[in-house]
Amino acid sequence: MHILIAALHRPLQPTGVCRHAVNLAQCLADTDQVTQITLVVGEWQRDYFETSFRLSGEKIKLINIDIKNSSISRNIWFLFGLPKIAKYLHCDIVHLSFPLPFIRSLFHCPVVATIHDLYPYKCPENFGYPNVIFNQLFLKQCIDNVDGLSCVSNQTTADLKTYFTDIEKRKKITVIYNYVDFSHIKPRVPNGIKISFDHPFLLSVAQHRKNKNLDILINAYSLLIKNNQIKDSTKLILVGTCGPETENICHQIWALSLQERVIMLSSIDDDELCWLYQNCELLVVPSSTEGFCLPLAEALYLSSKVVCSDIPIFREIGSSYCTYFELDGDRLHNVSQAIIHSIAQPHFENKSPDERFSKLNTAQQYIKFYSRLISSEIDFSKK
């Protein structure tokens, strides 16, 4: 089975979508059923795909598309360039690592798309107007045209059914969690930061978007420092790519005089990320909505303490292993108290990794789903 994974995307730095595409390629490469994986990215993505991610295995081939990194150029390539490559390579499945516009009749094989979230509908403020109109249009066009949809959580599936009420009658849908695997990672202190082991830090891993509620975390951290409720030497490390809220976050840090206390990082590799998870006081995830939240699953895998908002997806992923706080009422008080409570709790090592997020389990589910789609395609062609 030859799988083509489309990961050509606008960002100049690694994002969750990029990590998903790499993880998908790597877990599929470990299976006997998959003989080749072609991972297609933009020329501007090549460097961080080769350096930030560990693409290993003879089965995986990285193809760089040299086009202008503009919305028009990317969408034209999705419509006409992607099906040409798929046809030339005679692949068995095309897997879109995120929803993108395409013409189904130009593909000779089944097309699958990963649905990470329904942000264009649930969080239109993440995109602004009129951009959100196009995001909704592209999402709908993709969902209408694909043969199969792979949702990253039960909550994402529920959201999908809310906005596309007849979707189960029209499409094959499955839930396949993102997997977590740090077994071959050697933790390393991130480049460019000076942190000694006697300086504790709180951690957040999130893109700078409205739904991530990083402003609440920054305000809570400032309040805890001011009231001497956490050690004065405690830092706050924010890991995440720039987004619509970056300017507001930077202004907030400046207004609260936290320039020497808050460290902002991006484009770090897995070794550095692993070190942060293992050495932080706790990970704080104050989001109002998420599709999956890989940082939450990664932190739990590495036995980090986690404080997160009490929303359905976090209960689905984190179960009883997290300290939850309510977004209703006084958010600042709620998250501050949750941080204090979590820091005071004894630290327990996670002795049994959650099998829902295992690499093998994820790979087997994808192979089963692909086989089902290929079989349906063959049956359809005989009619």
C-alpha positions as CSV (number, residue, x, y, z in Angstrom):
1,M,0.0,0.0,0.0
2,H,1.4,3.4,-1.1
3,I,0.1,6.4,1.0
4,L,0.5,10.0,-0.2
5,I,0.3,12.4,2.7
6,A,-0.4,16.0,1.7
7,A,1.1,18.4,4.3
8,L,1.8,21.5,2.2
9,H,0.8,24.3,4.5
10,R,1.3,28.0,4.9
11,P,3.3,28.2,8.3
12,L,7.0,29.0,8.2
13,Q,7.4,27.2,11.5
14,P,6.2,23.7,12.8
15,T,2.6,23.5,13.8
16,G,0.3,20.8,15.1
17,V,-0.7,19.9,11.6
18,C,2.9,19.3,10.6
19,R,3.5,17.1,13.6
20,H,0.3,15.1,12.8
21,A,1.6,14.6,9.2
22,V,5.0,13.4,10.4
23,N,3.5,11.1,13.1
24,L,1.1,9.7,10.5
25,A,4.0,8.9,8.2
26,Q,6.1,7.3,10.9
27,C,3.5,5.1,12.4
28,L,2.4,3.8,8.9
29,A,6.1,3.1,8.1
30,D,6.2,0.6,10.9
31,T,3.5,-1.6,9.3
32,D,4.0,-4.5,6.9
33,Q,0.9,-3.4,4.8
34,V,2.5,-0.1,3.8
35,T,5.3,-0.2,1.3
36,Q,5.8,3.5,0.6
37,I,4.9,6.8,2.1
38,T,5.2,10.1,0.1
39,L,5.1,13.1,2.3
40,V,4.4,16.3,0.3
41,V,5.4,19.7,1.7
42,G,6.1,23.2,0.5
43,E,9.7,24.2,-0.2
44,W,9.5,26.7,2.7
45,Q,8.7,23.8,5.0
46,R,11.5,21.6,4.0
47,D,14.0,22.8,6.6
48,Y,11.9,22.3,9.6
49,F,10.5,18.9,8.4
50,E,14.1,17.7,8.0
51,T,15.5,19.2,11.2
52,S,12.7,19.6,13.8
53,F,11.1,16.2,13.1
54,R,12.8,12.9,12.9
55,L,11.7,11.4,9.6
56,S,13.2,8.0,9.7
57,G,12.8,4.8,7.6
58,E,13.4,3.9,4.0
59,K,9.7,3.9,3.3
60,I,9.3,7.6,3.8
61,K,10.1,10.0,0.9
62,L,9.8,13.8,1.3
63,I,8.8,15.7,-1.8
64,N,9.2,19.5,-1.7
65,I,6.8,21.6,-3.9
66,D,8.4,24.8,-5.1
67,I,5.6,27.3,-5.5
68,K,4.8,30.7,-4.1
69,N,3.6,30.5,-0.5
70,S,0.4,32.4,-1.1
71,S,-3.2,31.5,-0.6
72,I,-3.9,31.5,-4.4
73,S,-0.8,29.5,-5.3
74,R,-1.4,26.9,-2.6
75,N,-5.1,26.4,-3.5
76,I,-4.4,26.1,-7.2
77,W,-1.8,23.5,-6.4
78,F,-4.3,21.6,-4.2
79,L,-6.8,21.6,-7.0
80,F,-4.5,20.6,-9.9
81,G,-1.0,19.8,-8.7
82,L,-1.8,17.3,-6.0
83,P,-3.9,15.0,-8.2
84,K,-1.1,15.0,-10.8
85,I,1.4,13.8,-8.3
86,A,-1.0,11.2,-6.9
87,K,-1.6,9.8,-10.4
88,Y,2.1,9.9,-11.3
89,L,3.0,7.9,-8.2
90,H,0.1,5.4,-8.5
91,C,-0.6,5.8,-4.8
92,D,-3.4,3.8,-3.2
93,I,-4.6,6.4,-0.7
94,V,-4.2,10.2,-0.6
95,H,-4.4,11.5,3.0
96,L,-5.0,15.2,3.5
97,S,-3.3,16.1,6.8
98,F,-5.8,18.9,7.2
99,P,-9.0,20.0,5.2
100,L,-8.1,21.6,1.9
101,P,-10.0,22.3,-1.4
102,F,-9.7,19.6,-4.1
103,I,-11.6,18.2,-7.1
104,R,-12.5,14.5,-6.3
105,S,-12.9,13.5,-10.0
106,L,-9.2,14.2,-10.7
107,F,-8.1,11.5,-8.2
108,H,-7.8,7.8,-9.2
109,C,-7.8,6.6,-5.6
110,P,-9.7,7.2,-2.3
111,V,-9.0,10.5,-0.5
112,V,-9.0,10.8,3.3
113,A,-8.9,13.9,5.3
114,T,-8.0,14.4,9.0
115,I,-10.5,16.6,10.9
116,H,-8.6,18.2,13.8
117,D,-11.4,20.6,14.9
118,L,-14.3,22.6,13.7
119,Y,-12.7,26.0,14.5
120,P,-14.0,27.8,11.4
121,Y,-17.5,27.3,12.9
122,K,-16.8,27.1,16.6
123,C,-14.2,29.8,16.9
124,P,-14.6,32.2,13.9
125,E,-12.7,34.8,15.9
126,N,-9.5,32.7,15.3
127,F,-9.6,33.7,11.7
128,G,-11.2,37.1,11.5
129,Y,-13.5,38.4,8.8
130,P,-13.6,37.8,5.8
131,N,-11.0,35.1,6.2
132,V,-13.3,32.8,8.2
133,I,-15.8,32.7,5.3
134,F,-13.1,31.0,3.1
135,N,-12.1,28.7,5.9
136,Q,-15.7,27.5,6.3
137,L,-16.0,27.2,2.5
138,F,-12.8,25.1,2.2
139,L,-13.8,22.9,5.1
140,K,-17.2,22.2,3.7
141,Q,-15.9,21.6,0.2
142,C,-13.3,19.1,1.6
143,I,-15.9,17.3,3.8
144,D,-18.3,17.0,0.8
145,N,-15.7,15.6,-1.5
146,V,-13.6,13.1,0.6
147,D,-14.3,9.4,0.7
148,G,-13.4,9.1,4.4
149,L,-12.9,11.4,7.4
150,S,-10.6,10.6,10.3
151,C,-11.5,12.6,13.4
152,V,-8.9,13.0,16.1
153,S,-11.3,12.6,19.0
154,N,-14.9,11.7,19.9
155,Q,-15.5,15.4,20.7
156,T,-14.4,16.4,17.2
157,T,-16.7,13.8,15.7
158,A,-19.6,15.2,17.8
159,D,-18.8,18.7,16.6
160,L,-18.7,17.4,13.0
161,K,-22.1,15.9,13.4
162,T,-23.4,19.2,14.9
163,Y,-22.4,21.3,11.9
164,F,-22.9,18.6,9.2
165,T,-26.1,16.8,10.5
166,D,-26.3,14.2,7.7
167,I,-22.6,13.4,7.6
168,E,-22.9,9.8,8.8
169,K,-25.2,9.0,6.0
170,R,-22.8,10.4,3.3
171,K,-19.3,9.6,4.5
172,K,-17.2,6.9,6.2
173,I,-16.1,8.3,9.5
174,T,-13.7,7.0,12.1
175,V,-12.1,8.3,15.3
176,I,-8.3,7.8,15.5
177,Y,-6.4,9.5,18.2
178,N,-3.0,11.1,17.6
179,Y,-0.3,8.9,19.1
180,V,2.4,9.9,21.5
181,D,5.9,8.3,21.5
182,F,9.0,9.7,23.1
183,S,10.7,6.4,23.5
184,H,13.6,7.3,21.2
185,I,13.9,10.9,22.4
186,K,16.9,12.2,24.3
187,P,15.8,15.3,26.4
188,R,17.8,18.4,25.8
189,V,17.6,22.0,27.2
190,P,16.1,24.2,24.5
191,N,18.7,26.4,22.8
192,G,18.6,30.1,23.7
193,I,17.2,29.9,27.2
194,K,19.1,30.0,30.5
195,I,17.3,27.9,33.1
196,S,19.0,26.3,36.0
197,F,17.5,23.3,37.8
198,D,16.8,25.4,40.9
199,H,14.5,27.7,38.8
200,P,11.0,26.2,38.5
201,F,8.8,27.0,35.5
202,L,5.2,26.7,34.4
203,L,4.7,25.6,30.8
204,S,2.2,26.2,28.1
205,V,2.4,24.6,24.6
206,A,-0.1,26.3,22.3
207,Q,-0.3,28.4,19.1
208,H,-1.2,32.1,19.7
209,R,-4.9,31.9,19.1
210,K,-8.0,33.3,20.9
211,N,-9.4,29.9,22.0
212,K,-6.1,29.0,23.8
213,N,-6.8,31.7,26.4
214,L,-3.1,32.4,27.0
215,D,-4.1,35.8,28.4
216,I,-5.8,34.1,31.3
217,L,-2.6,32.1,32.1
218,I,-0.4,35.2,31.9
219,N,-2.7,37.1,34.2
220,A,-2.9,34.2,36.6
221,Y,0.9,33.8,36.6
222,S,1.4,37.5,37.3
223,L,-1.1,37.4,40.2
224,L,0.6,34.3,41.7
225,I,4.0,36.0,41.6
226,K,2.6,39.3,43.0
227,N,0.8,37.5,45.9
228,N,3.9,35.3,46.7
229,Q,1.8,32.2,46.1
230,I,4.5,30.6,43.9
231,K,8.2,30.9,44.2
232,D,9.5,34.3,43.0
233,S,12.1,32.5,40.8
234,T,9.3,30.7,38.9
235,K,9.3,31.4,35.1
236,L,6.5,31.0,32.6
237,I,7.5,29.4,29.3
238,L,5.2,29.7,26.4
239,V,5.9,27.4,23.5
240,G,4.0,28.0,20.3
241,T,4.0,29.5,16.8
242,C,2.9,33.1,16.2
243,G,-0.8,33.6,15.4
244,P,-3.6,36.2,15.6
245,E,-3.0,36.8,19.3
246,T,0.8,37.2,19.3
247,E,0.7,41.0,19.4
248,N,-1.8,41.0,22.2
249,I,0.3,38.5,24.2
250,C,3.5,40.5,23.8
251,H,1.7,43.7,24.8
252,Q,0.2,42.0,27.9
253,I,3.7,40.7,29.0
254,W,5.0,44.2,28.6
255,A,2.1,45.9,30.5
256,L,2.5,43.5,33.4
257,S,6.4,44.0,33.4
258,L,7.0,40.3,32.9
259,Q,9.6,40.6,30.2
260,E,12.3,39.0,32.4
261,R,9.9,36.3,33.7
262,V,8.1,35.0,30.6
263,I,10.0,33.1,27.9
264,M,8.5,32.7,24.5
265,L,9.8,29.8,22.3
266,S,8.9,28.4,18.9
267,S,10.3,25.9,16.4
268,I,11.8,23.7,19.1
269,D,12.5,20.0,18.3
270,D,11.2,16.9,20.1
271,D,14.3,16.6,22.3
272,E,13.8,20.1,23.7
273,L,10.0,19.7,24.1
274,C,10.5,16.5,26.0
275,W,12.9,18.3,28.4
276,L,10.4,21.0,29.0
277,Y,7.6,18.5,29.8
278,Q,9.9,16.5,32.1
279,N,11.2,19.5,34.1
280,C,8.2,21.9,34.3
281,E,6.3,22.4,37.6
282,L,3.2,21.7,35.5
283,L,1.7,22.2,32.1
284,V,-1.2,24.6,32.0
285,V,-3.9,24.3,29.2
286,P,-6.6,26.9,29.6
287,S,-8.3,26.5,26.2
288,S,-12.0,27.1,25.7
289,T,-12.2,24.6,22.9
290,E,-9.9,22.0,21.3
291,G,-10.1,19.2,18.8
292,F,-7.6,16.9,20.5
293,C,-4.7,18.8,22.3
294,L,-1.6,16.8,21.6
295,P,0.4,18.7,24.3
296,L,-2.0,17.4,26.9
297,A,-1.5,13.8,25.8
298,E,2.3,14.3,25.5
299,A,2.6,15.8,29.0
300,L,0.6,12.9,30.6
301,Y,2.8,10.4,28.7
302,L,5.8,11.9,30.3
303,S,4.1,12.1,33.7
304,S,3.9,15.9,33.9
305,K,1.4,17.5,36.2
306,V,-1.4,19.1,34.2
307,V,-3.8,21.9,35.0
308,C,-6.5,22.4,32.3
309,S,-9.9,23.9,31.7
310,D,-12.8,21.6,32.4
311,I,-14.1,21.1,28.9
312,P,-15.3,17.8,27.4
313,I,-12.3,17.1,25.2
314,F,-9.9,17.4,28.1
315,R,-12.0,15.0,30.2
316,E,-11.9,12.6,27.2
317,I,-8.1,12.8,26.9
318,G,-7.0,13.5,30.4
319,S,-9.5,11.5,32.4
320,S,-8.7,11.8,36.2
321,Y,-5.0,12.6,35.7
322,C,-5.5,16.4,35.5
323,T,-6.4,19.2,37.8
324,Y,-9.4,20.9,36.2
325,F,-10.7,24.4,36.6
326,E,-14.0,26.0,35.5
327,L,-14.0,28.6,32.7
328,D,-17.3,29.9,34.1
329,G,-17.2,32.6,36.8
330,D,-13.9,34.1,37.9
331,R,-11.5,32.5,35.5
332,L,-8.5,34.2,36.9
333,H,-9.2,32.9,40.4
334,N,-10.1,29.5,39.2
335,V,-6.9,28.9,37.2
336,S,-4.8,30.4,40.0
337,Q,-6.2,28.1,42.6
338,A,-5.9,25.1,40.4
339,I,-2.2,25.9,39.8
340,I,-1.6,26.3,43.6
341,H,-3.4,23.1,44.3
342,S,-1.5,21.1,41.7
343,I,1.9,22.3,42.7
344,A,1.1,21.2,46.3
345,Q,0.2,17.7,45.2
346,P,2.8,14.9,45.3
347,H,4.2,13.9,41.9
348,F,3.4,10.4,40.7
349,E,5.0,8.7,37.8
350,N,2.7,7.4,35.1
351,K,3.5,3.6,35.1
352,S,1.1,2.6,32.4
353,P,1.0,4.7,29.2
354,D,-2.5,5.1,27.8
355,E,-2.9,2.5,25.0
356,R,-5.4,4.8,23.2
357,F,-2.4,6.9,22.2
358,S,0.0,4.2,21.3
359,K,1.8,4.2,18.0
360,L,0.9,0.6,17.2
361,N,-2.8,1.1,17.9
362,T,-3.0,4.3,15.8
363,A,-1.2,2.5,12.8
364,Q,-3.5,-0.5,13.0
365,Q,-6.6,1.7,13.0
366,Y,-5.4,3.7,9.9
367,I,-4.6,0.5,8.0
368,K,-8.1,-0.9,8.8
369,F,-9.7,2.3,7.6
370,Y,-7.6,2.6,4.4
371,S,-8.4,-1.0,3.5
372,R,-12.1,-0.4,4.0
373,L,-12.0,2.6,1.7
374,I,-9.9,0.8,-1.0
375,S,-12.3,-2.2,-0.9
376,S,-15.3,0.2,-1.3
377,E,-13.5,1.9,-4.3
378,I,-13.0,-1.5,-6.0
379,D,-16.6,-2.5,-5.4
380,F,-17.9,0.8,-6.7
381,S,-15.8,0.5,-9.9
382,K,-17.3,-2.9,-10.7
383,K,-20.9,-1.5,-10.6
